[in-house]
Amino acid sequence: MKDARHRIHELAHRVIDAAEAIAKRIATPAPVQPQVITLRRQMANRLGLSQFCASNRCRRARCCRGEPLDCLHAGLPLLPPALVERLKMAKPRRRGK
């Protein structure tokens, strides 16, 4: 009887460990590359989406000063779909050119 209880207890701990490992993988977002953040910020600034952003910093500076994805989430639905597609296909501009 003790052997069965010990086995059940051991199995329960294994299940809990497996569940914690899965939860940790789900909860940890993949890090965003700095290049992607720069491209998002350039797109938000080029489109002037800071005026629609929820962040006061962006609206005061009239350019993206926070998380560029926030400005894009706020502004992209307001743009025509054809323009959004064209922006996705456009090559990023380099500074100084």
C-alpha positions in Angstrom: 0.0 0.0 0.0 2.8 2.4 0.9 4.5 1.6 -2.4 1.4 2.5 -4.4 1.1 5.8 -2.5 4.7 6.6 -3.0 4.4 5.9 -6.8 1.3 8.2 -7.0 3.1 10.9 -5.1 6.1 10.6 -7.4 3.8 10.7 -10.5 2.0 13.8 -9.2 5.3 15.6 -8.9 6.3 14.7 -12.4 3.0 16.0 -13.8 3.4 19.3 -11.8 7.0 19.7 -13.1 5.9 19.1 -16.7 3.0 21.5 -16.3 5.3 24.2 -14.9 7.8 23.7 -17.8 5.0 24.1 -20.3 3.6 27.2 -18.6 7.1 28.7 -18.5 7.5 28.2 -22.3 4.1 29.7 -23.0 4.5 32.7 -20.7 8.0 33.7 -22.0 7.6 35.7 -25.2 10.4 35.6 -27.8 12.7 38.6 -27.6 12.1 41.1 -30.4 15.2 41.9 -32.6 16.4 45.5 -32.3 16.2 45.8 -36.2 12.5 45.0 -36.1 11.9 47.6 -33.4 13.7 50.2 -35.5 11.7 49.3 -38.6 8.4 49.6 -36.7 9.5 53.0 -35.2 10.4 54.3 -38.7 7.1 53.2 -40.1 5.1 54.7 -37.3 7.1 58.0 -37.6 6.8 58.1 -41.4 3.0 57.7 -41.2 2.6 60.2 -38.4 0.8 57.7 -36.2 2.0 59.3 -33.0 -1.0 61.6 -33.1 -3.2 58.6 -32.7 -1.1 56.9 -30.0 -2.3 56.5 -26.5 1.1 57.6 -25.1 1.4 61.3 -24.2 5.1 61.1 -24.8 4.5 60.2 -28.5 1.9 62.8 -29.0 4.0 65.6 -27.5 7.1 64.7 -29.4 5.1 64.1 -32.6 7.1 60.9 -33.1 7.2 57.4 -31.6 8.9 57.6 -28.1 7.6 54.4 -26.6 6.9 50.9 -27.9 6.4 51.4 -31.7 3.9 48.5 -31.8 1.5 50.6 -29.7 1.5 53.4 -32.3 1.1 50.9 -35.1 -1.8 49.1 -33.3 -3.5 52.5 -32.9 -2.9 53.9 -36.3 -2.8 51.1 -38.9 -6.5 50.2 -38.7 -7.2 53.9 -39.7 -5.2 53.5 -42.9 -6.5 52.1 -46.3 -5.5 48.5 -46.7 -3.8 49.2 -50.0 -1.4 51.6 -48.3 -0.6 49.2 -45.5 0.3 46.5 -48.1 2.5 48.9 -50.0 4.3 49.8 -46.7 4.9 46.2 -46.0 6.6 45.7 -49.3 8.7 48.9 -49.2 12.4 48.7 -48.4 13.4 50.4 -45.2 15.1 53.8 -45.6 18.6 54.4 -44.2 19.4 57.4 -42.1 21.2 60.2 -43.9 19.9 59.4 -47.3 
